Amino acid sequence: AQASALRELLAQVSFSAAFSSDLSRARQTAELVLQPRSLSVIESAALRERSAGNLEGQSTDFLDQGIRSFFMKEQSLIKEIYLKTAWHPELETTDSVFQRVINFLLPHANHH
């Protein structure tokens, strides 16, 4: 429903390219949003959501406790520390996510 609503919202916008993670649900969402355009979706693992390793599938109580504990520490409010650390060693850092997405998108930027 959200992808259909977005498709309607973007109906008058022209795109020169479309990108998605290589996960089927992301590609399917992108294809739905792009209809009726005949633009193909460029897929990449670099565009996947933030990896949480073994944390994926954990209870929200466990995750909430870890996140709350991390943000209660004053140092987590310092931008440089926040970007390069995560509240759990399994969690991909914000900086790592930024770097892999930027490294994927920059070569494409010249063409679009």
N, C-alpha and C positions, 0 to 999 in steps of 0.2 A: 504494500500500500504506500509506503514512504517513497519507494523508487518511482512508482506511478505518479505520485504527487510531484516529485522532483522533475520528472519528464515533462509534465504540464507546465511547471514553472519555467523550465528552460526551453520550451518549445520554439521560441523565436531567437534563441542564441545559436550562432553557427560555431562549430568547432573545427579546428584543423587537425586535432589528434585527441585520442582518448586513451587513458592509461588506467591500469588496474593491477592489483596484486594477482598472482597466479593461482589463487584459490578460486575454486569454481563458483562459490557463492558471490564473491566480489566481481568476477567477470560477468556472471548472470545479471547482477544488479546494474553494472555499467551498460550492458547490452540493452536492458530494459529502459534505462534512462535515455539512451541514444535513439531509440525508435522514434520515428521511422527512418532516421538517417542511415545511410549505408556505410558508415564509418566503422572500420574494424578497431578492436581494442588491443592495445599493446600491453602484454602482460609481463610482470616481473616479480620475482620473489623479493626484490628490494622494496617493494611497495606493500609488503605484508604489515599487519598490525604489530604493535610492540610485543616482542616475545616475553613470555613469563615462565618458560621452562616448566619445571615440575609444579609451579604454583597454579598452572592452569587446571581448573577443575576443583580447586580448594573451596572450602566454604567461605561465604561472605564474612562471617564472624572472624575467621582467621585472618582474612585479608584486611578487614577494617582495623583490627587490632594492630597489625604490622604497619599499616599506612599511618594510623593515628600516632603511633609511637615515633615513627620517623619524622613526622611534621611537628611534633612537640619539641624536637631538638632545635635550638636556635640556629645552628649551622645549616640546617636544611633550607633556611630562608635566604642564604647567600646564593645568588644566581649561579656562579661558577661551580659551587659544590653541588647544588641541586641538579644541574645539567649532567654532571659527570659521575654521579652516584645514584644508587637506587636503594630502596629500603630493604631489599632482599637480594642476595647474590644471584639468584635465578632470573631476576628481572632485568631486562635490557635497559640500559640507561637512555635518557632522553637524548643526550648527545649522540649516541650510537644510532638511534632512529633517524635523527636529523641527517647525519653523515651518509647513511646508506641511501636515503631518499634523494638527497642533493646529488650524490654521485651518480645516481640513475638519471635524474631529470636534467642535469646540466648539459650533457651531450645532445639531448633532444631539444633543448631550448633554442639552439641556433636554427633548427629546421621549422620551428613553429612560432 
